[in-house]
């Protein structure tokens, strides 16, 4: 919480501090992969839905967080927007890895993963 002291009042040996300020975030950042679910059998394009709480997703240049996505351990791609993402994947078993990253691309939390099969 970002706080500033707006008044200090001393009365004998007692002191009263009055604070004002804005909470930066009452909730620690978190995220969950909503879709696909673990072990699902799905069609292509695969719909990826990630729920993010306590973080604002957007452009790092604007000081905002974003997501890193990797399919089957391949190269990471950065996702700078909320919403559903459609992934054209070949039939077979796949694993998606998702990480919440800060504006400097450092991971803010451990990655989450989900394994599923495309028909």
Secondary structure as GFF3:
##gff-version 3
##sequence-region A 1 119
A	DSSP	beta_strand	4	11	.	.	.	ID=ss1
A	DSSP	beta_strand	14	20	.	.	.	ID=ss2
A	DSSP	beta_strand	30	35	.	.	.	ID=ss3
A	DSSP	beta_strand	41	42	.	.	.	ID=ss4
A	DSSP	beta_strand	46	53	.	.	.	ID=ss5
A	DSSP	three_ten_helix	60	62	.	.	.	ID=ss6
A	DSSP	beta_strand	66	71	.	.	.	ID=ss7
A	DSSP	beta_strand	77	79	.	.	.	ID=ss8
A	DSSP	beta_strand	85	87	.	.	.	ID=ss9
A	DSSP	beta_strand	92	101	.	.	.	ID=ss10
A	DSSP	beta_strand	112	118	.	.	.	ID=ss11
###
